[in-house]
């Protein structure tokens, strides 16, 4: 009897993966409301399922529900503080959310009463550019370079992106863009062509764009050459379908390849 109940419990626990995977499939079809309902089922079965909490936040962001999206990312971070995707997506939502009501994130305190807060007090949460930047910087505290190299590199890339976007609206844009260049170079320390080739190319696209904007054409051209070489190498290893996806993702290098 005990063994039977134990097997039954294991099967029920395993269902949270199925609900989450179903939500992911629905989200890919842009059926975000249905996806959220499936993520909720997964979380109901396993309240510590950080992937479902994170995916729920992404779907809520797609629907424009920024408050609940950030609360979901906060929930994922409470469970797994080193989940760099949650820190990054949380920052993206904050950067897009000038109407965000920080008090909505207080739901996290109710759901996790026995956990020490990792995210700042919801009442003190900033939004817009400042909130975005703080989210990335706080994420670095939980994703150090020596133990979480990918997260560390991607968070530095995200900080660079934040500086770039903010600089577009500032008269002293060069100061912001120079900071972005520094962050991209930090990211490239880890996101190398050998270890993370596609992330490396993504950072190069960001870096080249800023270097051209700063009239640093020689440096931009050097990085373009390196990126094009890597891009062409990657294409030789992909199927026709994967090639099309890669060319669409890295449009700058695709155009350079055509020109060559």
C-alpha positions in Angstrom: 0.0 0.0 0.0 2.8 2.4 0.9 4.7 1.7 -2.2 1.6 2.2 -4.4 1.0 5.6 -2.8 4.6 6.5 -3.2 4.5 5.7 -6.9 1.3 7.7 -7.3 2.9 10.7 -5.6 5.9 10.5 -7.9 3.6 10.5 -11.0 1.6 13.5 -9.7 4.8 15.4 -9.0 6.0 14.6 -12.5 2.9 16.3 -14.0 4.3 19.8 -13.2 6.8 19.3 -16.1 4.0 18.3 -18.4 1.9 21.4 -17.6 4.9 23.6 -18.0 5.9 22.1 -21.3 2.3 22.5 -22.5 2.4 26.1 -21.5 5.6 26.6 -23.4 4.0 25.1 -26.6 1.0 27.4 -26.2 3.2 30.4 -25.7 5.0 29.7 -28.9 1.6 29.8 -30.6 1.0 33.2 -28.9 -1.8 31.7 -26.8 -0.5 33.5 -23.8 -3.6 33.3 -21.6 -3.9 29.6 -22.0 -0.1 29.2 -21.4 -0.5 31.1 -18.1 -3.3 28.7 -17.1 -1.0 25.8 -17.7 1.9 27.4 -15.8 -0.5 28.0 -12.9 -1.3 24.3 -12.9 2.4 23.4 -12.8 3.0 25.8 -9.9 0.0 24.5 -8.0 1.5 21.0 -8.1 5.0 22.2 -7.3 5.2 25.6 -5.8 9.0 25.6 -6.0 9.0 25.1 -9.8 11.1 28.1 -10.8 10.9 27.4 -14.5 7.1 27.7 -14.6 7.2 30.9 -12.5 9.7 32.4 -15.0 7.8 31.3 -18.0 4.6 32.7 -16.5 6.3 36.1 -16.2 7.3 36.1 -19.8 3.7 35.3 -20.9 2.3 38.0 -18.7 4.8 40.5 -20.1 3.6 39.6 -23.6 0.1 40.4 -22.5 1.2 43.8 -21.1 0.5 42.8 -17.5 3.8 44.2 -16.1 2.9 44.1 -12.5 2.1 40.4 -12.4 5.0 39.6 -14.7 7.5 41.2 -12.3 5.9 39.4 -9.4 6.3 36.1 -11.2 10.0 36.8 -11.9 10.4 37.8 -8.3 8.9 34.5 -7.3 11.3 32.6 -9.6 14.2 34.5 -8.1 13.1 33.7 -4.6 13.2 30.0 -5.4 16.4 30.1 -7.5 18.4 33.3 -6.9 21.0 32.5 -9.6 18.4 32.3 -12.4 20.0 34.9 -14.6 17.1 34.7 -17.2 14.7 35.9 -14.5 16.9 38.8 -13.5 17.3 39.8 -17.2 13.7 39.5 -18.0 12.7 41.3 -14.8 15.0 44.2 -15.9 13.5 44.3 -19.4 10.0 44.5 -18.0 11.0 47.3 -15.6 12.7 49.1 -18.4 9.4 49.0 -20.4 7.2 49.8 -17.5 6.8 53.4 -16.6 3.4 52.6 -15.1 4.5 49.7 -13.0 2.9 49.6 -9.5 5.6 48.2 -7.2 3.1 47.2 -4.6 1.8 44.4 -6.9 5.1 42.5 -6.2 4.1 42.2 -2.5 2.4 39.0 -3.4 5.8 37.4 -3.2 6.0 38.0 0.5 2.7 36.2 1.0 3.7 33.3 -1.1 7.1 32.9 0.6 6.7 34.0 4.2 9.6 31.9 5.5 12.2 33.1 3.0 14.6 36.0 3.4 13.8 38.6 0.7 16.2 38.5 -2.2 14.6 41.2 -4.3 14.4 44.7 -2.7 11.4 45.6 -0.7 8.6 45.9 -3.3 7.7 49.4 -2.1 11.2 50.5 -2.8 11.3 48.9 -6.3 12.3 51.4 -9.0 11.1 51.1 -12.5 12.1 52.5 -15.9 15.8 52.7 -16.7 17.0 52.8 -13.1 15.0 49.8 -12.1 16.2 47.9 -15.1 19.8 48.6 -14.3 19.4 47.7 -10.7 17.9 44.4 -11.6 20.9 43.4 -13.7 23.4 44.6 -11.1 21.6 42.8 -8.3 21.6 39.7 -10.5 25.4 39.8 -10.7 25.5 39.3 -6.9 24.0 35.8 -7.4 25.8 35.0 -10.7 29.5 35.4 -10.2 31.9 34.9 -13.0 33.6 31.8 -11.6 30.5 29.8 -10.9 27.9 31.2 -13.3 29.9 32.3 -16.4 27.0 32.4 -18.8 24.8 34.3 -16.5 27.6 36.7 -15.6 28.3 37.4 -19.3 24.7 37.8 -20.3 24.0 40.2 -17.4 26.9 42.4 -18.5 25.4 42.3 -22.0 22.1 43.4 -20.6 23.7 46.2 -18.7 25.3 47.4 -21.9 21.9 47.2 -23.7 20.4 49.4 -20.9 23.1 52.0 -21.3 22.7 52.0 -25.1 18.9 52.4 -24.9 19.0 55.2 -22.3 21.8 57.0 -24.2 19.5 57.3 -27.2 17.4 59.8 -25.3 20.2 61.8 -23.6 22.1 64.8 -25.0 25.3 63.3 -23.5 24.6 60.0 -25.2 28.4 59.3 -25.7 28.8 58.8 -21.9 26.2 56.2 -21.8 27.4 54.5 -25.0 31.0 54.4 -23.7 29.7 52.6 -20.6 27.9 50.2 -22.9 31.1 49.4 -24.7 32.8 48.6 -21.4 30.0 46.2 -20.5 30.1 44.5 -23.8 33.8 43.9 -23.5 33.1 42.4 -20.1 30.6 40.1 -21.6 33.0 39.0 -24.3 35.4 37.8 -21.6 33.1 34.9 -21.0 30.8 34.8 -24.1 33.7 33.6 -26.4 33.4 32.2 -29.9 34.3 28.8 -28.7 32.1 28.5 -25.6 29.0 30.6 -26.5 29.3 31.4 -30.3 25.8 32.7 -30.8 25.8 34.8 -27.7 29.2 36.1 -28.8 27.7 37.1 -32.1 24.8 38.8 -30.4 27.2 40.9 -28.3 29.2 41.8 -31.4 26.1 43.1 -33.1 25.4 45.3 -30.1 29.1 46.4 -29.9 29.4 47.2 -33.6 26.2 49.3 -33.6 27.6 51.5 -30.8 31.1 51.8 -32.2 29.6 53.0 -35.5 27.4 55.5 -33.5 30.6 56.8 -31.8 32.4 57.1 -35.1 34.9 54.5 -34.1 34.8 53.0 -37.6 38.2 51.2 -37.5 37.3 49.3 -34.4 33.8 48.5 -35.7 35.3 47.1 -38.9 37.7 44.9 -37.0 34.9 43.4 -35.0 32.8 43.0 -38.1 35.5 40.9 -39.7 35.8 38.7 -36.7 32.0 38.3 -36.5 31.6 37.5 -40.1 34.2 34.7 -39.9 32.4 33.2 -36.9 29.0 33.6 -38.6 30.1 31.8 -41.8 31.6 29.0 -39.7 28.4 28.5 -37.8 26.4 28.4 -41.0 28.4 25.4 -42.2 27.3 23.4 -39.2 23.5 24.1 -39.5 20.6 22.5 -41.2 18.8 24.6 -43.9 16.1 25.5 -41.4 18.7 26.4 -38.7 20.5 28.5 -41.3 17.4 30.5 -42.0 16.9 31.2 -38.3 20.5 32.1 -37.8 20.5 34.5 -40.8 17.3 36.2 -39.5 18.7 36.5 -36.0 22.0 38.0 -37.2 20.8 40.3 -40.0 24.0 42.5 -39.9 26.3 39.6 -40.6 23.8 38.1 -43.1 24.0 41.3 -45.1 27.8 41.4 -44.8 27.9 37.9 -46.1 25.8 38.8 -49.1 27.9 41.8 -49.8 31.1 39.8 -49.7 
